[in-house]
Amino acid sequence: MAKTRALLTETEREQIAGEHGDSRKYQATSRVRGRIQEELESDVEILKKYHPDLLDELREVVCEEVDEHG
């Protein structure tokens, strides 16, 4: 099965890591910020209402990452 993206595309991962210069880094950051603020909130609401088990899985991944790095 082909690999799909979650929040970042492979190119955005590279750009945010600074592999394509500051301008590309800021552009990628802006796109991802928009997804978090606009799309992710909607996705969370849908999961909360219709599939809370999946929302719990998402929280486990996100919160584990925050605990490890934050």
VMD Tcl script that builds the backbone (N, CA, C; Angstrom):
set m [mol new atoms 210]
animate dup $m
set s [atomselect $m all]
$s set {name element resname resid chain x y z} {
  {N N MET 1 A 0.842 -1.176 0.000}
  {CA C MET 1 A 0.000 0.000 0.000}
  {C C MET 1 A 0.888 1.239 0.000}
  {N N ALA 2 A 0.479 2.240 -0.744}
  {CA C ALA 2 A 1.243 3.478 -0.836}
  {C C ALA 2 A 1.177 4.246 0.476}
  {N N LYS 3 A 2.260 4.914 0.786}
  {CA C LYS 3 A 2.322 5.730 1.996}
  {C C LYS 3 A 1.529 7.012 1.768}
  {N N THR 4 A 0.687 7.358 2.741}
  {CA C THR 4 A -0.078 8.593 2.645}
  {C C THR 4 A 0.390 9.559 3.727}
  {N N ARG 5 A -0.005 10.795 3.619}
  {CA C ARG 5 A 0.404 11.781 4.609}
  {C C ARG 5 A -0.630 11.862 5.715}
  {N N ALA 6 A -0.180 12.361 6.822}
  {CA C ALA 6 A -1.090 12.684 7.909}
  {C C ALA 6 A -1.314 14.187 7.873}
  {N N LEU 7 A -0.453 14.920 8.497}
  {CA C LEU 7 A -0.579 16.373 8.535}
  {C C LEU 7 A 0.357 17.046 7.538}
  {N N LEU 8 A 1.546 16.489 7.365}
  {CA C LEU 8 A 2.561 17.077 6.493}
  {C C LEU 8 A 2.816 16.193 5.279}
  {N N THR 9 A 3.039 16.822 4.135}
  {CA C THR 9 A 3.537 16.084 2.984}
  {C C THR 9 A 5.034 15.852 3.192}
  {N N GLU 10 A 5.608 14.982 2.420}
  {CA C GLU 10 A 7.047 14.746 2.516}
  {C C GLU 10 A 7.825 16.029 2.214}
  {N N THR 11 A 7.383 16.770 1.212}
  {CA C THR 11 A 8.039 18.032 0.867}
  {C C THR 11 A 7.931 19.037 2.010}
  {N N GLU 12 A 6.762 19.124 2.640}
  {CA C GLU 12 A 6.610 20.043 3.772}
  {C C GLU 12 A 7.509 19.639 4.942}
  {N N ARG 13 A 7.676 18.366 5.146}
  {CA C ARG 13 A 8.602 17.907 6.185}
  {C C ARG 13 A 10.004 18.436 5.908}
  {N N GLU 14 A 10.430 18.327 4.657}
  {CA C GLU 14 A 11.758 18.819 4.272}
  {C C GLU 14 A 11.840 20.337 4.426}
  {N N GLN 15 A 10.791 21.027 3.984}
  {CA C GLN 15 A 10.797 22.489 4.046}
  {C C GLN 15 A 10.834 22.973 5.492}
  {N N ILE 16 A 10.036 22.391 6.355}
  {CA C ILE 16 A 10.011 22.804 7.750}
  {C C ILE 16 A 11.333 22.479 8.437}
  {N N ALA 17 A 11.996 21.440 7.974}
  {CA C ALA 17 A 13.311 21.101 8.516}
  {C C ALA 17 A 14.394 22.044 7.994}
  {N N GLY 18 A 14.027 22.946 7.077}
  {CA C GLY 18 A 14.971 23.935 6.583}
  {C C GLY 18 A 15.800 23.480 5.405}
  {N N GLU 19 A 15.400 22.400 4.760}
  {CA C GLU 19 A 16.184 21.853 3.653}
  {C C GLU 19 A 16.017 22.617 2.346}
  {N N HIS 20 A 15.080 23.574 2.294}
  {CA C HIS 20 A 14.819 24.303 1.045}
  {C C HIS 20 A 14.853 25.816 1.242}
  {N N GLY 21 A 15.481 26.268 2.305}
  {CA C GLY 21 A 15.600 27.709 2.550}
  {C C GLY 21 A 14.487 28.242 3.432}
  {N N ASP 22 A 14.748 29.430 3.973}
  {CA C ASP 22 A 13.819 30.034 4.924}
  {C C ASP 22 A 12.461 30.363 4.317}
  {N N SER 23 A 12.460 30.846 3.084}
  {CA C SER 23 A 11.208 31.230 2.452}
  {C C SER 23 A 10.255 30.033 2.359}
  {N N ARG 24 A 10.773 28.910 1.908}
  {CA C ARG 24 A 9.950 27.694 1.794}
  {C C ARG 24 A 9.522 27.195 3.170}
  {N N LYS 25 A 10.404 27.354 4.150}
  {CA C LYS 25 A 10.079 26.931 5.516}
  {C C LYS 25 A 8.871 27.715 6.027}
  {N N TYR 26 A 8.869 29.030 5.841}
  {CA C TYR 26 A 7.768 29.869 6.317}
  {C C TYR 26 A 6.471 29.577 5.561}
  {N N GLN 27 A 6.573 29.318 4.270}
  {CA C GLN 27 A 5.387 28.992 3.479}
  {C C GLN 27 A 4.766 27.677 3.954}
  {N N ALA 28 A 5.602 26.672 4.156}
  {CA C ALA 28 A 5.111 25.373 4.618}
  {C C ALA 28 A 4.493 25.494 6.005}
  {N N THR 29 A 5.133 26.261 6.870}
  {CA C THR 29 A 4.611 26.472 8.215}
  {C C THR 29 A 3.229 27.101 8.159}
  {N N SER 30 A 3.052 28.056 7.293}
  {CA C SER 30 A 1.760 28.721 7.149}
  {C C SER 30 A 0.679 27.751 6.673}
  {N N ARG 31 A 1.010 26.911 5.691}
  {CA C ARG 31 A 0.040 25.924 5.190}
  {C C ARG 31 A -0.368 24.955 6.290}
  {N N VAL 32 A 0.594 24.470 7.032}
  {CA C VAL 32 A 0.307 23.496 8.094}
  {C C VAL 32 A -0.502 24.162 9.204}
  {N N ARG 33 A -0.151 25.373 9.560}
  {CA C ARG 33 A -0.908 26.104 10.580}
  {C C ARG 33 A -2.372 26.231 10.166}
  {N N GLY 34 A -2.612 26.512 8.906}
  {CA C GLY 34 A -3.985 26.597 8.399}
  {C C GLY 34 A -4.722 25.285 8.537}
  {N N ARG 35 A -4.063 24.185 8.241}
  {CA C ARG 35 A -4.700 22.866 8.396}
  {C C ARG 35 A -5.050 22.592 9.847}
  {N N ILE 36 A -4.141 22.949 10.743}
  {CA C ILE 36 A -4.385 22.709 12.166}
  {C C ILE 36 A -5.574 23.545 12.632}
  {N N GLN 37 A -5.590 24.808 12.278}
  {CA C GLN 37 A -6.618 25.716 12.778}
  {C C GLN 37 A -7.959 25.544 12.080}
  {N N GLU 38 A -7.945 25.141 10.826}
  {CA C GLU 38 A -9.190 25.084 10.067}
  {C C GLU 38 A -9.701 23.660 9.881}
  {N N GLU 39 A -8.856 22.769 9.454}
  {CA C GLU 39 A -9.309 21.428 9.112}
  {C C GLU 39 A -9.257 20.447 10.276}
  {N N LEU 40 A -8.207 20.485 11.054}
  {CA C LEU 40 A -8.054 19.514 12.135}
  {C C LEU 40 A -9.154 19.675 13.175}
  {N N GLU 41 A -9.524 20.907 13.465}
  {CA C GLU 41 A -10.601 21.125 14.425}
  {C C GLU 41 A -11.895 20.467 13.952}
  {N N SER 42 A -12.198 20.583 12.682}
  {CA C SER 42 A -13.402 19.954 12.130}
  {C C SER 42 A -13.307 18.436 12.201}
  {N N ASP 43 A -12.147 17.909 11.878}
  {CA C ASP 43 A -11.949 16.461 11.939}
  {C C ASP 43 A -12.144 15.934 13.355}
  {N N VAL 44 A -11.620 16.665 14.340}
  {CA C VAL 44 A -11.760 16.252 15.734}
  {C C VAL 44 A -13.236 16.239 16.135}
  {N N GLU 45 A -13.983 17.229 15.714}
  {CA C GLU 45 A -15.413 17.273 16.043}
  {C C GLU 45 A -16.163 16.077 15.442}
  {N N ILE 46 A -15.834 15.732 14.213}
  {CA C ILE 46 A -16.471 14.579 13.566}
  {C C ILE 46 A -16.126 13.296 14.315}
  {N N LEU 47 A -14.847 13.127 14.644}
  {CA C LEU 47 A -14.439 11.932 15.382}
  {C C LEU 47 A -15.098 11.887 16.760}
  {N N LYS 48 A -15.164 13.013 17.409}
  {CA C LYS 48 A -15.783 13.077 18.736}
  {C C LYS 48 A -17.241 12.611 18.680}
  {N N LYS 49 A -17.935 13.033 17.660}
  {CA C LYS 49 A -19.359 12.704 17.532}
  {C C LYS 49 A -19.606 11.287 17.021}
  {N N TYR 50 A -18.827 10.854 16.031}
  {CA C TYR 50 A -19.148 9.618 15.334}
  {C C TYR 50 A -18.202 8.451 15.595}
  {N N HIS 51 A -16.989 8.737 16.073}
  {CA C HIS 51 A -16.044 7.643 16.295}
  {C C HIS 51 A -15.049 8.006 17.388}
  {N N PRO 52 A -15.520 8.064 18.641}
  {CA C PRO 52 A -14.659 8.490 19.741}
  {C C PRO 52 A -13.427 7.605 19.948}
  {N N ASP 53 A -13.508 6.337 19.545}
  {CA C ASP 53 A -12.338 5.466 19.671}
  {C C ASP 53 A -11.183 5.968 18.801}
  {N N LEU 54 A -11.496 6.420 17.602}
  {CA C LEU 54 A -10.451 6.970 16.738}
  {C C LEU 54 A -9.891 8.269 17.310}
  {N N LEU 55 A -10.744 9.065 17.906}
  {CA C LEU 55 A -10.280 10.289 18.544}
  {C C LEU 55 A -9.321 9.965 19.687}
  {N N ASP 56 A -9.631 8.926 20.449}
  {CA C ASP 56 A -8.725 8.499 21.516}
  {C C ASP 56 A -7.370 8.075 20.958}
  {N N GLU 57 A -7.375 7.355 19.824}
  {CA C GLU 57 A -6.112 6.955 19.189}
  {C C GLU 57 A -5.308 8.184 18.760}
  {N N LEU 58 A -5.993 9.154 18.193}
  {CA C LEU 58 A -5.325 10.393 17.788}
  {C C LEU 58 A -4.712 11.094 18.996}
  {N N ARG 59 A -5.468 11.189 20.063}
  {CA C ARG 59 A -4.962 11.832 21.280}
  {C C ARG 59 A -3.733 11.110 21.824}
  {N N GLU 60 A -3.769 9.799 21.797}
  {CA C GLU 60 A -2.624 9.029 22.290}
  {C C GLU 60 A -1.360 9.376 21.514}
  {N N VAL 61 A -1.470 9.440 20.212}
  {CA C VAL 61 A -0.306 9.753 19.385}
  {C C VAL 61 A 0.156 11.187 19.619}
  {N N VAL 62 A -0.755 12.125 19.564}
  {CA C VAL 62 A -0.396 13.534 19.698}
  {C C VAL 62 A 0.113 13.834 21.100}
  {N N CYS 63 A -0.581 13.368 22.099}
  {CA C CYS 63 A -0.181 13.671 23.476}
  {C C CYS 63 A 1.111 12.970 23.860}
  {N N GLU 64 A 1.342 11.787 23.355}
  {CA C GLU 64 A 2.606 11.089 23.605}
  {C C GLU 64 A 3.767 11.880 23.032}
  {N N GLU 65 A 3.609 12.390 21.820}
  {CA C GLU 65 A 4.641 13.202 21.188}
  {C C GLU 65 A 4.902 14.473 21.981}
  {N N VAL 66 A 3.867 15.120 22.469}
  {CA C VAL 66 A 4.034 16.334 23.250}
  {C C VAL 66 A 4.770 16.020 24.545}
  {N N ASP 67 A 4.386 14.937 25.210}
  {CA C ASP 67 A 5.048 14.560 26.454}
  {C C ASP 67 A 6.537 14.275 26.254}
  {N N GLU 68 A 6.876 13.637 25.137}
  {CA C GLU 68 A 8.268 13.289 24.864}
  {C C GLU 68 A 9.110 14.504 24.496}
  {N N HIS 69 A 8.506 15.480 23.794}
  {CA C HIS 69 A 9.263 16.616 23.272}
  {C C HIS 69 A 8.935 17.941 23.942}
  {N N GLY 70 A 7.905 17.972 24.745}
  {CA C GLY 70 A 7.465 19.247 25.279}
  {C C GLY 70 A 7.839 19.436 26.678}
}
mol reanalyze $m
mol bondsrecalc $m
mol representation Tube
mol addrep $m
